[in-house]
């Protein structure tokens, strides 16, 4: 919601009926997980690109 839709933490908290601190904590955990798994995610994206790019080009 924050990164894709551009919502502020306050807006997310209100929509989900949770505290702003909870939103901050969850965002912090999510960012940490993404950073720790960056090499794996990059490999996965490479594999997805190799598999699906020819399909997209042919269509």
N, C-alpha and C positions, 0 to 999 in steps of 0.2 A: 504494500500500500504506500509505503514511504518512497521507495526508490522508483517504482514503476508509475504509480498514480500521482506522486508528488504531494501526498498528504503530510501535514505536519504531525509530530508525535501527539500533540494535543488533540487534533482531529481524529486520529486513530483511536486514542484512548476514549474519546467520547462515543465514537461509533461502536466500539467493542465493549463499552461500559466497564473499563478497567482504568487503573491509575496510569498517569504519564510515566511514573517510575517503572511500572511493569512493562510498558512499551519500550522504554530505554533498555531495560534488562534483557528483554527478548531480542532486540536489535543487536545489542552488544554480543550476545551469545551466537546469533546467526552469523554476524560478520566474522567472529573468531573462527567458527567452523569452516566458513568459506575460505578464509586465509590459510588455515591449517591444511585444507584439502585442495588447494589451488593446483598443484602438479597433477593430481588425479583428475580434477575437473578439466584441465587443459587437454589431457590425453583423451578423455571421454568426448570432448567437443571435436577433437581431431578425427576420431573414429566416426562420429556421427556425420561429420562433413564428408569424409571419404565415401561413406555408404550412401548418403542421400543427395549429394551434389550431382552425381550423374543422372539420377532420377529427375531432378528439377530441370537439368539442362535438356534432357530428352523430351520433356513435356513442354 
